[in-house]
Amino acid sequence: MAALPTDRLGFLLSFRGELTGARIRAALGVAGLHPRNAMTLMQLAPGSMSQRELAAAMEVDPSQLVAILNELESEGLAERRRDPADRRRHIVEITEAGAAALDRVDAAVSAAERELFGDLTEAEQVLLRGLLDRVVVDAGEHDCDAG
């Protein structure tokens, strides 16, 4: 007899992940942001960084980051400027409008997370985060940008 999908961790994680992703995308819609744009703004919130550092922190190809930054710049949420110390380097920073959008995102995502994880204790959430960090996934082998 074949295992039920709920008996298979991969299927269970995939199904729950799709539902969780849909809920988070809905929360991000409050600020009109695509998840990758919101993640970029979150990376920039603590302070400006070089475009190369940002690509590394986000684990994306530099060409993908250029497309994301083009969108964010066109919406006035982030800006790039040449590094005065090294004209080949671009410094990226969040704008005031980007910080305001990020505040809206934070509130919406916090509400979604309370809904999604409200039945878990703080300790269980820490445990879940640790377990998920150990799931072996190479994002470079998959197109995680679909959809």
C-alpha positions in Angstrom: 0.0 0.0 0.0 1.4 3.4 -1.0 2.0 6.0 1.6 -0.5 8.8 2.0 0.8 12.3 0.9 0.5 13.4 4.5 2.9 10.6 5.5 5.6 11.9 3.2 7.5 14.9 4.6 8.3 16.3 1.2 4.6 16.4 0.1 3.5 17.7 3.5 6.2 20.5 3.4 5.4 21.3 -0.2 1.7 21.6 0.4 2.0 23.6 3.6 4.7 25.7 1.9 2.4 26.6 -1.0 -0.4 27.6 1.4 2.1 29.6 3.6 3.6 31.2 0.5 0.1 32.3 -0.8 -0.7 33.8 2.6 2.6 35.7 2.8 2.2 36.9 -0.9 -1.3 38.2 0.1 0.2 40.1 3.1 2.9 41.6 0.8 0.2 42.7 -1.6 -0.8 45.3 1.1 2.3 47.3 0.0 2.0 46.2 -3.6 5.3 44.3 -3.4 6.5 41.1 -5.0 8.2 38.8 -2.3 11.7 39.3 -3.8 11.2 43.1 -3.7 10.2 42.9 -0.1 13.1 40.7 0.8 15.5 43.2 -0.9 14.0 46.1 1.1 14.4 44.0 4.3 18.1 43.4 3.5 18.6 47.1 3.0 16.7 48.3 6.1 19.7 48.1 8.4 21.7 50.3 6.1 23.2 50.8 2.6 25.4 48.2 1.1 27.2 47.5 -2.2 25.2 45.8 -4.9 27.6 42.9 -4.8 27.1 42.5 -1.0 23.4 42.6 -1.5 23.4 39.9 -4.2 25.5 37.7 -1.9 23.2 38.3 1.1 20.2 37.5 -1.0 21.8 34.5 -2.7 20.8 35.7 -6.1 22.6 36.1 -9.4 23.8 39.8 -9.9 21.7 40.0 -13.1 18.6 39.0 -11.2 19.4 41.7 -8.6 19.7 44.3 -11.3 16.1 43.6 -12.4 14.8 43.7 -8.8 16.6 47.0 -8.2 15.3 48.5 -11.5 11.8 47.8 -10.2 12.4 49.2 -6.8 14.1 52.3 -8.2 11.2 52.9 -10.7 8.8 52.8 -7.7 11.0 55.1 -5.7 11.6 52.5 -3.0 15.4 52.1 -3.3 18.2 53.9 -5.0 21.7 53.1 -6.4 24.6 55.5 -6.5 28.2 55.2 -7.4 30.6 54.7 -4.6 32.8 57.9 -4.5 35.8 55.8 -3.3 35.4 53.3 -6.1 33.4 54.4 -9.2 33.0 50.7 -10.3 31.0 50.0 -7.2 27.3 50.7 -6.7 25.9 51.5 -3.3 22.2 50.6 -2.8 20.0 52.1 -0.1 16.4 52.1 0.9 14.5 55.4 0.4 12.0 56.9 2.8 9.2 55.6 0.6 10.8 52.2 0.8 11.0 52.3 4.6 7.3 53.3 4.7 6.4 50.4 2.4 8.6 48.1 4.6 6.6 49.2 7.7 3.4 48.2 6.0 4.9 44.9 4.9 6.1 44.2 8.4 2.7 44.8 10.0 1.0 42.7 7.3 3.5 39.8 7.5 3.4 39.9 11.3 -0.4 39.5 11.2 -0.1 36.6 8.7 2.6 34.9 10.9 0.4 35.2 14.0 -2.4 33.5 12.0 -0.1 30.8 10.5 1.9 30.0 13.6 -0.4 31.1 16.4 -0.9 27.5 17.6 2.8 27.1 18.1 4.6 28.1 21.3 7.7 30.4 21.0 9.9 27.3 21.7 8.1 25.3 18.9 8.6 28.2 16.5 12.3 28.2 17.3 12.5 24.5 16.8 10.6 24.7 13.5 13.0 27.4 12.3 16.0 25.3 13.2 14.6 22.2 11.5 13.8 24.1 8.4 17.3 25.5 8.3 18.6 22.0 8.1 16.4 20.9 5.2 18.9 20.6 2.3 17.8 22.7 -0.7 20.1 24.2 -3.3 18.2 27.2 -4.6 20.6 27.3 -7.6 19.2 24.1 -8.9 15.6 25.3 -8.9 13.7 28.1 -10.4 12.4 29.7 -7.2 11.2 32.8 -9.1 8.3 31.1 -10.9 4.8 32.3 -10.2 
